[in-house]
Amino acid sequence: MKRFIGGDQSRAVAIWLFVTAALVFAMVVVGGITRLTGSGLSITEWKPIMGALPPMTAADWAEAFEKYRAIPQYQQVNAGMTLAEFQGIFWWEWFHRLLGRLIGAVFAAPFVIFLVLREMPRRLIPRCAALLGLGALQGLIGWWMVSSGLSERVDVAPERLAVHLGLALLIFAGLIWTGLEAWNGAERSRHPVGWSRGAAILLGAVFVQCLLGGLVAGAKAGLVYTDWPMMNGDWLAPVAWGQGPLAFLHDQALVQFNHRIAAYGLLIGGTLYAVQAWRWRLAEGLGAAAFALAAALWLQAALGVVTLVHAVPLWLGALHQAGAALVLATATANLWLVRRSQPRLFMSGPRSRGL
């Protein structure tokens, strides 16, 4: 039996981690919808415990609506909004926060149970504890993001939104990686450093691209320059450099341009990676993982273009954000597989010298 602290693996722990990852994925998608519907500032207070209950009476709804009407978003963007319209955006933000609370409970309670029952492999305890800590931090980051839009802005600060999204995706990738570790047991082979480095670079590039996407979302840069491959007839739209370094975070033209250029780089890198995987005789699913990653990158890029030229309708924007998380999951699994591969797989050389 290996299901005890200090053991090698636990399929039960792996399933728990994968279920939590699925919930985080749902959280990312709902977060995207919350942003696209302009719902993120509809709840103006942070109450981790009492906030779990929505308004229950007409008086409660009137109080919540009155607090919303006191912030700049209502006064400058949604003036004249009815209570029914307010309820429409309120429920998205409330559900987003509810999902966060649910994820915390789904992760924390089984974690304690696995420890008590001695089902948790010892080597995974620090990793799971770190993921729990990151989850708690995510709640604070979420409020830090929301608070940026309650006094002087009509939306949240783009850099704070990118941090919030980035931490969610970091937790998502960590859950997938740790779940794979729990399912398969400890690594027993030495991974090929060169190939592993390339897979790690791709994963890092995907993560950075997700952060750039968060900046695009925060700056609402997807609503301008909706032609492709040019930007309003130019290859580079005018940039308001007077903002200084903040232009890289807030200028809509520059933010969108950076996201486009990073996408092109990822497509080239991912395609070359897959071609190299085909040239070498890779076993144990490594070649398939490389091609799956390249395919995911191309599909996500195509979806991004379609989303842009249609000025980010709700369903396409949400689908594009979901696609980003799936690309990150594919890149994470690809790196994990590479690190678990046998060195002998990389000694056979390319299929032919002519390629």
Buried (B, 14 or more C-beta within 10 A) or exposed (E): EEBBBEBBBBEBBBBBBBBBBBBBBBBBBBBBBBBBBBBBBBBBEBEBEEBEEBBEEEEEBEEBBEBBBEBBBBEEEBEEBEEEEBBBBBBBBBBBBBBBBBBBEBBBEBBEEBBEEEBBBEBBBEBBEEBBEBBEEBBEBBBBBBBBBBEEBBBBBBBBBBBBBBBBBBBBBBBBBBBBBBBBBEEEEEBBEEBBEBBBEBBEBBBBBBBBBBBBBBBBBBEBBBEEEEBEEEEEBEBEEEEEEEBBBBBBBBBBBBBBEBBEEBBEBBBEBBEBBBBBBBEEBBBBBBBBBBBBBBEBBEBBBBBBEEEBEEEBBBBBBBBBBBBBBBBBBBBBBBBBBBEEBBEEEEEEEEE
